[in-house]
Amino acid sequence: MAAFSERALAAVSLALRVLTLLLLIASLIIMVTDKIYVGPFSAVEDPPNFTFRDRLAYRYVVSAAVIGCAYTLLVLPFAVIHLAQGRKIGRGGATVVLIFTDVVFAILIATGAAAGLGLTVETIQRLAKFMNSDSKKFLNMVDLSCGLMLGATVCMVFMITISAHSLI
């Protein structure tokens, strides 16, 4: 019974890691492709545009998503091995290190999402009367991207819980 329970936890952990990766990739795609054309030159063939590169907080959102994707891709093979072989890579100390790194990266992803949401809310509060539909669409897409990152954070919190349960 205990082996089945560990195998089930490994399968859930793998599914959560894959879901985390998919959420982070979707967030990254939305954030990188989101742009608006600003200024009086929006009718020109190649007008200047506003993207995530123009605000520091949005750059932090993209960097947190990229780092989260890289970390998830790094630990995904360990989750696959854990499920396939029924045993973890290393015992005790390796699990504690994995839990610690999961916590660190969950905090990084959560702060990235919070920075994006914070700047978006501040922008809406300050400039609500001056915003057109393109600006609102841009900010809604940023909100969606940050929401996906928060979903990835929730998945990581569940993974941390599962990993901590395996120490008991």
Residue frames as a rotation matrix with the C-alpha (Angstrom) as fourth column:
MET 1
0.565 0.825 0.000 0.00
0.825 -0.565 0.000 0.00
0.000 0.000 -1.000 0.00
ALA 2
0.446 -0.459 -0.768 2.80
0.180 -0.795 0.580 2.43
-0.877 -0.397 -0.272 0.85
ALA 3
-0.647 -0.705 0.290 4.50
0.401 0.009 0.916 1.82
-0.649 0.709 0.277 -2.52
PHE 4
-0.136 0.686 0.715 1.25
0.967 -0.065 0.246 2.56
0.215 0.725 -0.654 -4.34
SER 5
0.755 0.423 -0.501 0.85
0.574 -0.795 0.194 5.73
-0.317 -0.434 -0.843 -2.33
GLU 6
-0.031 -0.850 -0.526 4.38
0.102 -0.526 0.844 6.89
-0.994 -0.027 0.103 -3.17
ARG 7
-0.711 -0.191 0.676 3.82
0.650 0.189 0.736 6.08
-0.268 0.963 -0.010 -6.85
ALA 8
0.302 0.897 0.322 0.55
0.938 -0.340 0.066 8.03
0.169 0.283 -0.944 -6.83
LEU 9
0.659 -0.130 -0.741 2.26
0.283 -0.870 0.404 11.01
-0.697 -0.476 -0.536 -5.19
ALA 10
-0.475 -0.880 -0.002 5.02
0.253 -0.139 0.957 10.82
-0.843 0.454 0.288 -7.81
ALA 11
-0.423 0.403 0.812 2.43
0.903 0.107 0.417 10.84
0.081 0.909 -0.409 -10.60
VAL 12
0.699 0.697 -0.160 0.63
0.714 -0.694 0.090 13.83
-0.048 -0.177 -0.983 -9.10
SER 13
0.295 -0.686 -0.665 3.94
0.169 -0.647 0.743 15.63
-0.940 -0.332 -0.075 -8.63
LEU 14
-0.695 -0.540 0.475 4.89
0.520 0.078 0.850 15.00
-0.496 0.838 0.227 -12.26
ALA 15
0.014 0.792 0.611 1.49
0.968 -0.164 0.190 16.21
0.251 0.588 -0.769 -13.46
LEU 16
0.785 0.263 -0.561 1.83
0.476 -0.836 0.274 19.37
-0.397 -0.482 -0.781 -11.37
ARG 17
-0.176 -0.919 -0.352 5.32
0.198 -0.383 0.902 20.03
-0.964 0.089 0.250 -12.74
VAL 18
-0.653 0.000 0.758 4.07
0.754 0.102 0.649 19.65
-0.077 0.995 -0.066 -16.30
LEU 19
0.442 0.882 0.165 1.10
0.875 -0.464 0.137 21.91
0.198 0.084 -0.977 -15.55
THR 20
0.495 -0.366 -0.788 3.46
0.321 -0.766 0.557 24.47
-0.808 -0.529 -0.261 -13.99
LEU 21
-0.607 -0.783 0.136 5.62
0.370 -0.127 0.920 24.41
-0.703 0.609 0.367 -17.11
LEU 22
-0.362 0.544 0.757 2.62
0.903 0.004 0.429 24.83
0.230 0.839 -0.493 -19.41
LEU 23
0.691 0.640 -0.335 1.24
0.713 -0.679 0.174 27.73
-0.116 -0.360 -0.926 -17.37
LEU 24
0.186 -0.713 -0.676 4.61
0.201 -0.646 0.736 29.48
-0.962 -0.273 0.023 -17.35
ILE 25
-0.738 -0.436 0.515 5.09
0.555 0.042 0.831 29.00
-0.383 0.899 0.211 -21.11
ALA 26
0.077 0.854 0.515 1.58
0.948 -0.223 0.227 30.34
0.308 0.470 -0.827 -21.80
SER 27
0.714 0.139 -0.686 2.26
0.491 -0.799 0.349 33.32
-0.500 -0.586 -0.638 -19.54
LEU 28
-0.262 -0.924 -0.280 5.55
0.255 -0.346 0.903 33.98
-0.931 0.165 0.327 -21.28
ILE 29
-0.604 0.088 0.792 4.01
0.797 0.081 0.599 33.80
-0.012 0.993 -0.119 -24.76
ILE 30
0.489 0.864 0.122 1.21
0.853 -0.503 0.138 36.18
0.181 0.037 -0.983 -23.80
MET 31
0.604 -0.274 -0.748 3.56
0.327 -0.771 0.546 38.68
-0.727 -0.574 -0.377 -22.18
VAL 32
-0.465 -0.885 -0.004 6.12
0.322 -0.173 0.931 38.68
-0.825 0.432 0.365 -25.01
THR 33
-0.624 0.240 0.743 3.58
0.770 0.030 0.637 39.00
0.130 0.970 -0.204 -27.82
ASP 34
0.436 0.837 -0.331 1.45
0.881 -0.473 -0.036 41.65
-0.186 -0.276 -0.943 -26.10
LYS 35
-0.740 -0.648 -0.182 2.00
0.593 -0.756 0.276 45.14
-0.317 0.096 0.944 -27.52
ILE 36
0.525 0.847 -0.081 0.17
0.696 -0.482 -0.532 48.30
-0.490 0.223 -0.843 -28.36
TYR 37
-0.290 -0.532 0.796 0.90
0.859 -0.511 -0.029 51.06
0.422 0.675 0.605 -30.80
VAL 38
0.242 0.311 -0.919 1.12
0.816 -0.578 0.019 54.41
-0.525 -0.754 -0.394 -29.09
GLY 39
-0.534 -0.504 -0.679 1.28
0.238 -0.860 0.452 58.02
-0.812 0.080 0.579 -30.05
PRO 40
0.248 0.654 -0.715 0.05
-0.487 -0.553 -0.676 60.00
-0.837 0.516 0.182 -33.00
PHE 41
-0.391 -0.514 -0.764 1.92
-0.916 0.135 0.378 57.69
-0.091 0.847 -0.524 -35.39
SER 42
-0.346 0.263 0.901 -0.36
-0.237 0.904 -0.355 54.66
-0.908 -0.336 -0.251 -34.95
ALA 43
0.758 0.651 -0.030 -1.55
-0.163 0.144 -0.976 55.01
-0.631 0.745 0.215 -38.56
VAL 44
0.144 -0.806 -0.575 2.02
-0.982 -0.186 0.015 54.76
-0.119 0.562 -0.818 -39.92
GLU 45
0.491 0.064 -0.869 3.12
-0.484 0.850 -0.211 51.46
0.724 0.523 0.448 -41.47
ASP 46
0.037 -0.529 -0.848 5.66
0.628 0.672 -0.392 50.68
0.777 -0.518 0.357 -38.72
PRO 47
0.520 0.228 0.823 4.56
-0.313 -0.846 0.432 52.76
0.795 -0.482 -0.368 -35.70
PRO 48
-0.653 -0.701 0.287 6.39
-0.504 0.120 -0.855 52.81
0.565 -0.703 -0.432 -32.37
ASN 49
0.307 0.787 -0.535 4.96
-0.032 0.570 0.821 50.25
0.951 -0.235 0.200 -30.00
PHE 50
-0.054 -0.195 0.979 4.75
-0.973 -0.209 -0.095 49.69
0.223 -0.958 -0.178 -26.26
THR 51
0.309 0.084 -0.947 5.78
-0.096 0.994 0.057 46.24
0.946 0.074 0.315 -25.02
PHE 52
0.893 0.002 -0.451 6.98
0.419 0.363 0.832 44.58
0.165 -0.932 0.323 -21.84
ARG 53
-0.010 -0.999 0.031 10.44
0.942 -0.020 -0.336 46.05
0.336 0.026 0.941 -22.48
ASP 54
-0.174 -0.019 0.985 9.20
0.170 -0.985 0.011 49.56
0.970 0.170 0.175 -21.71
ARG 55
0.544 0.339 0.768 8.44
-0.690 -0.340 0.639 48.95
0.477 -0.877 0.049 -18.02
LEU 56
-0.496 -0.859 0.127 10.86
-0.749 0.349 -0.563 47.45
0.439 -0.375 -0.817 -15.53
ALA 57
-0.272 0.465 0.843 8.15
-0.712 0.492 -0.501 45.54
-0.647 -0.736 0.197 -13.66
TYR 58
0.791 0.588 -0.170 7.00
-0.534 0.527 -0.661 43.85
-0.299 0.614 0.731 -16.87
ARG 59
0.175 -0.819 -0.547 10.58
-0.677 0.304 -0.671 42.87
0.715 0.487 -0.501 -17.65
TYR 60
-0.643 -0.364 0.674 10.75
-0.762 0.392 -0.516 41.29
-0.077 -0.845 -0.529 -14.19
VAL 61
0.345 0.841 0.417 7.56
-0.660 0.533 -0.530 39.34
-0.668 -0.093 0.738 -14.97
VAL 62
0.794 -0.079 -0.602 9.12
-0.508 0.456 -0.731 37.95
0.332 0.887 0.322 -18.15
SER 63
-0.255 -0.962 -0.096 12.42
-0.698 0.252 -0.670 37.12
0.669 -0.103 -0.736 -16.40
ALA 64
-0.403 0.172 0.899 10.61
-0.787 0.435 -0.436 35.35
-0.466 -0.884 -0.040 -13.56
ALA 65
0.702 0.709 0.071 8.65
-0.543 0.596 -0.591 33.29
-0.461 0.376 0.803 -16.10
VAL 66
0.520 -0.590 -0.618 11.80
-0.552 0.320 -0.770 32.40
0.652 0.741 -0.160 -18.06
ILE 67
-0.547 -0.752 0.368 13.69
-0.757 0.256 -0.601 31.41
0.358 -0.607 -0.709 -14.91
GLY 68
-0.060 0.628 0.776 10.67
-0.747 0.487 -0.453 29.41
-0.663 -0.606 0.440 -13.70
CYS 69
0.851 0.334 -0.404 10.50
-0.524 0.554 -0.647 27.57
0.008 0.763 0.647 -17.04
ALA 70
0.078 -0.919 -0.388 14.21
-0.611 0.263 -0.746 26.78
0.788 0.295 -0.541 -16.92
TYR 71
-0.598 -0.273 0.753 13.97
-0.796 0.307 -0.521 25.48
-0.089 -0.912 -0.401 -13.35
THR 72
0.347 0.819 0.457 10.92
-0.671 0.558 -0.488 23.36
-0.655 -0.137 0.743 -14.15
LEU 73
0.771 -0.137 -0.621 12.65
-0.494 0.485 -0.721 21.90
0.401 0.863 0.307 -17.19
LEU 74
-0.286 -0.956 0.068 15.67
-0.739 0.175 -0.650 21.15
0.610 -0.236 -0.757 -15.00
VAL 75
-0.673 0.017 0.740 13.74
-0.646 0.474 -0.599 19.21
-0.361 -0.880 -0.308 -12.34
LEU 76
0.358 0.881 -0.308 11.20
-0.923 0.283 -0.261 17.57
-0.143 0.378 0.915 -14.65
PRO 77
0.052 -0.361 -0.931 13.51
-0.499 0.798 -0.337 14.62
0.865 0.482 -0.138 -15.50
PHE 78
-0.905 -0.378 0.194 13.91
-0.338 0.366 -0.867 13.88
0.257 -0.850 -0.459 -11.79
ALA 79
-0.241 0.905 0.351 10.12
-0.785 0.031 -0.618 13.67
-0.570 -0.425 0.703 -11.44
VAL 80
0.467 0.363 -0.806 9.95
-0.817 0.526 -0.237 11.33
0.338 0.769 0.542 -14.44
ILE 81
-0.431 -0.712 -0.555 12.67
-0.339 0.697 -0.632 9.10
0.836 -0.085 -0.541 -12.96
HIS 82
-0.818 0.182 0.545 10.88
-0.539 0.086 -0.838 9.09
-0.199 -0.980 0.028 -9.61
LEU 83
0.223 0.975 0.014 7.67
-0.870 0.206 -0.448 7.93
-0.440 0.088 0.894 -11.29
ALA 84
0.429 -0.055 -0.902 9.30
-0.703 0.607 -0.371 5.38
0.568 0.793 0.222 -13.62
GLN 85
-0.395 -0.709 -0.584 11.65
-0.137 0.674 -0.726 3.72
0.909 -0.207 -0.363 -11.14
GLY 86
0.593 0.725 -0.351 9.57
0.276 0.227 0.934 4.24
0.757 -0.651 -0.065 -8.05
ARG 87
0.361 -0.520 -0.774 12.47
0.893 -0.046 0.448 5.77
-0.269 -0.853 0.448 -6.15
LYS 88
0.984 -0.001 -0.179 13.90
-0.023 -0.993 -0.119 9.22
-0.178 0.121 -0.977 -5.82
ILE 89
0.338 -0.928 0.160 17.30
0.360 -0.030 -0.932 10.43
0.870 0.372 0.324 -6.90
GLY 90
-0.720 -0.624 0.304 19.03
-0.097 -0.343 -0.934 10.61
0.687 -0.703 0.186 -3.54
ARG 91
0.160 0.758 -0.633 17.33
0.722 0.348 0.598 10.32
0.673 -0.552 -0.491 -0.18
GLY 92
0.317 0.040 -0.948 16.69
0.913 -0.282 0.294 12.66
-0.256 -0.959 -0.126 2.72
GLY 93
-0.236 -0.537 -0.810 19.07
0.359 -0.823 0.441 15.52
-0.903 -0.186 0.387 2.02
ALA 94
-0.951 -0.099 0.294 18.30
0.309 -0.218 0.926 15.66
-0.028 0.971 0.238 -1.71
THR 95
-0.095 0.990 0.104 14.59
0.893 0.039 0.448 15.88
0.439 0.135 -0.888 -0.97
VAL 96
0.333 0.159 -0.929 15.15
0.726 -0.672 0.145 18.74
-0.602 -0.723 -0.339 1.45
VAL 97
-0.679 -0.624 -0.387 17.23
0.185 -0.655 0.732 20.60
-0.711 0.425 0.560 -1.16
LEU 98
-0.761 0.468 0.449 14.49
0.538 0.069 0.840 20.03
0.362 0.881 -0.305 -3.75
ILE 99
0.284 0.882 -0.376 11.84
0.954 -0.224 0.198 21.37
0.090 -0.415 -0.905 -1.36
PHE 100
0.019 -0.362 -0.932 14.00
0.485 -0.812 0.325 24.41
-0.874 -0.458 0.160 -0.60
THR 101
-0.920 -0.391 -0.042 14.59
0.145 -0.438 0.887 25.19
-0.365 0.810 0.459 -4.29
ASP 102
-0.385 0.865 0.321 10.89
0.806 0.146 0.574 24.69
0.449 0.480 -0.753 -5.03
VAL 103
0.388 0.509 -0.768 10.07
0.843 -0.533 0.072 27.24
-0.372 -0.676 -0.636 -2.32
VAL 104
-0.385 -0.627 -0.677 12.61
0.254 -0.777 0.576 29.74
-0.887 0.049 0.458 -3.66
PHE 105
-0.977 -0.015 0.211 11.33
0.211 -0.150 0.966 29.47
0.017 0.989 0.150 -7.23
ALA 106
-0.071 0.997 -0.027 7.68
0.955 0.075 0.285 29.57
0.287 -0.006 -0.958 -6.13
ILE 107
0.267 0.101 -0.959 8.45
0.604 -0.793 0.084 32.85
-0.751 -0.601 -0.272 -4.35
LEU 108
-0.751 -0.598 -0.281 10.26
0.121 -0.543 0.831 34.17
-0.649 0.590 0.480 -7.43
ILE 109
-0.747 0.529 0.404 7.32
0.549 0.147 0.823 33.36
0.376 0.836 -0.400 -9.71
ALA 110
0.212 0.873 -0.439 4.81
0.977 -0.181 0.112 34.80
0.018 -0.452 -0.892 -7.22
THR 111
-0.008 -0.264 -0.964 6.74
0.387 -0.890 0.240 38.06
-0.922 -0.372 0.109 -6.88
GLY 112
-0.946 -0.302 0.118 6.99
0.203 -0.267 0.942 38.33
-0.253 0.915 0.314 -10.66
ALA 113
-0.349 0.902 0.255 3.24
0.785 0.133 0.605 37.96
0.512 0.412 -0.754 -11.00
ALA 114
0.337 0.475 -0.813 2.62
0.874 -0.478 0.083 40.40
-0.349 -0.739 -0.576 -8.15
ALA 115
-0.518 -0.591 -0.618 4.91
0.278 -0.800 0.531 43.01
-0.809 0.103 0.579 -9.73
GLY 116
-0.926 0.200 0.322 3.02
0.306 -0.108 0.946 42.80
0.223 0.974 0.039 -13.01
LEU 117
0.008 0.991 -0.131 -0.37
0.890 0.053 0.454 42.96
0.457 -0.120 -0.881 -11.34
GLY 118
0.100 -0.026 -0.995 0.75
0.772 -0.629 0.094 45.84
-0.628 -0.777 -0.043 -9.12
LEU 119
-0.824 -0.451 -0.342 1.96
0.133 -0.742 0.657 47.95
-0.550 0.496 0.672 -12.03
THR 120
-0.718 0.620 0.317 -1.19
0.475 0.103 0.874 47.18
0.509 0.778 -0.368 -14.02
VAL 121
0.221 0.826 -0.519 -3.48
0.966 -0.113 0.231 48.20
0.132 -0.552 -0.823 -11.16
GLU 122
-0.153 -0.355 -0.922 -1.48
0.524 -0.820 0.229 51.37
-0.838 -0.448 0.311 -10.55
THR 123
-0.973 -0.214 0.086 -1.61
0.173 -0.428 0.887 52.24
-0.153 0.878 0.453 -14.25
ILE 124
-0.352 0.919 0.178 -5.37
0.714 0.141 0.685 51.69
0.605 0.368 -0.706 -14.38
GLN 125
0.274 0.472 -0.838 -5.94
0.925 -0.369 0.094 53.82
-0.265 -0.800 -0.538 -11.27
ARG 126
-0.330 -0.503 -0.799 -3.82
0.324 -0.855 0.404 56.71
-0.887 -0.125 0.445 -12.51
LEU 127
-0.876 -0.181 -0.447 -4.71
-0.325 -0.461 0.825 56.72
-0.356 0.868 0.345 -16.19
ALA 128
-0.489 0.729 0.480 -8.23
0.586 0.682 -0.439 55.29
-0.647 0.067 -0.760 -16.34
LYS 129
0.455 0.763 -0.459 -9.76
0.174 -0.581 -0.795 58.36
-0.873 0.282 -0.397 -17.96
PHE 130
0.129 -0.489 -0.863 -7.03
-0.823 -0.538 0.182 58.58
-0.553 0.686 -0.472 -20.63
MET 131
-0.663 -0.468 0.584 -6.99
-0.178 0.856 0.485 54.92
-0.727 0.217 -0.651 -21.69
ASN 132
-0.101 0.596 -0.796 -8.35
-0.994 -0.032 0.103 53.74
0.036 0.802 0.596 -25.02
SER 133
0.836 0.529 0.147 -9.48
-0.534 0.845 -0.009 50.21
-0.129 -0.071 0.989 -25.90
ASP 134
0.517 -0.721 -0.461 -5.99
-0.057 0.508 -0.859 49.18
0.854 0.471 0.222 -27.08
SER 135
-0.431 -0.682 0.591 -4.45
-0.632 -0.239 -0.737 50.18
0.644 -0.691 -0.328 -23.74
LYS 136
0.159 0.583 0.797 -7.14
-0.954 0.297 -0.028 48.31
-0.253 -0.756 0.604 -21.84
LYS 137
0.924 0.146 -0.353 -6.60
-0.279 0.889 -0.362 45.23
0.261 0.434 0.862 -23.99
PHE 138
0.042 -0.989 -0.143 -2.85
-0.231 0.130 -0.964 45.40
0.972 0.074 -0.223 -23.35
LEU 139
-0.506 -0.231 0.831 -3.38
-0.825 -0.153 -0.544 45.63
0.253 -0.961 -0.113 -19.58
ASN 140
0.561 0.746 0.358 -5.95
-0.798 0.603 -0.005 42.81
-0.220 -0.282 0.934 -19.64
MET 141
0.735 -0.364 -0.572 -3.43
-0.104 0.773 -0.626 40.57
0.670 0.520 0.530 -21.39
VAL 142
-0.400 -0.868 0.293 -0.80
-0.431 -0.104 -0.896 41.47
0.809 -0.485 -0.333 -18.78
ASP 143
-0.094 0.471 0.877 -3.35
-0.986 0.078 -0.147 40.55
-0.138 -0.879 0.457 -16.09
LEU 144
0.873 0.435 -0.220 -4.00
-0.475 0.860 -0.184 37.23
0.109 0.265 0.958 -17.81
SER 145
0.264 -0.874 -0.408 -0.27
-0.109 0.393 -0.913 36.51
0.958 0.286 0.008 -18.03
CYS 146
-0.584 -0.480 0.654 0.25
-0.651 -0.204 -0.731 37.30
0.485 -0.853 -0.193 -14.35
GLY 147
0.305 0.783 0.542 -2.78
-0.935 0.355 0.014 35.21
-0.181 -0.511 0.840 -13.42
LEU 148
0.810 -0.093 -0.579 -1.28
-0.193 0.891 -0.412 32.23
0.554 0.445 0.703 -15.22
MET 149
-0.274 -0.962 0.002 1.93
-0.210 0.058 -0.976 32.78
0.938 -0.268 -0.218 -13.27
LEU 150
-0.351 0.232 0.907 -0.05
-0.936 -0.114 -0.333 32.76
0.026 -0.966 0.257 -10.03
GLY 151
0.780 0.619 -0.092 -1.63
-0.624 0.781 -0.037 29.48
0.049 0.086 0.995 -11.17
ALA 152
0.357 -0.754 -0.552 1.87
-0.011 0.587 -0.809 28.09
0.934 0.295 0.202 -11.68
THR 153
-0.544 -0.532 0.649 2.74
-0.612 -0.278 -0.741 29.25
0.574 -0.800 -0.174 -8.16
VAL 154
0.257 0.727 0.637 -0.26
-0.952 0.303 0.038 27.38
-0.165 -0.616 0.770 -6.75
CYS 155
0.845 -0.015 -0.535 0.88
-0.208 0.912 -0.354 24.23
0.493 0.410 0.767 -8.57
MET 156
-0.149 -0.982 -0.112 4.33
-0.105 0.128 -0.986 24.64
0.983 -0.135 -0.123 -7.05
VAL 157
-0.341 0.095 0.935 2.84
-0.922 -0.225 -0.314 25.06
0.180 -0.970 0.165 -3.58
PHE 158
0.755 0.638 0.153 1.00
-0.652 0.755 0.067 21.75
-0.073 -0.151 0.986 -4.02
MET 159
0.549 -0.644 -0.533 4.28
0.024 0.649 -0.760 20.15
0.835 0.405 0.372 -5.18
ILE 160
-0.448 -0.710 0.543 6.03
-0.526 -0.282 -0.802 21.47
0.723 -0.646 -0.247 -2.07
THR 161
0.125 0.607 0.785 3.27
-0.985 0.172 0.024 20.00
-0.120 -0.776 0.619 0.06
ILE 162
0.925 0.201 -0.322 3.61
-0.284 0.930 -0.235 16.62
0.252 0.309 0.917 -1.65
SER 163
0.141 -0.961 -0.238 7.39
-0.020 0.237 -0.971 16.67
0.990 0.142 0.014 -1.27
ALA 164
-0.461 -0.263 0.848 7.13
-0.794 -0.304 -0.526 17.59
0.396 -0.916 -0.069 2.40
HIS 165
0.565 0.736 0.373 4.61
-0.819 0.554 0.149 14.76
-0.097 -0.390 0.916 2.89
SER 166
0.736 -0.319 -0.597 7.13
-0.061 0.847 -0.528 12.28
0.674 0.425 0.604 1.49
LEU 167
-0.336 -0.894 0.296 9.57
-0.419 -0.140 -0.897 13.24
0.843 -0.426 -0.328 4.26
ILE 168
0.064 0.460 0.886 7.14
-0.998 0.006 0.069 12.08
0.026 -0.888 0.459 6.95
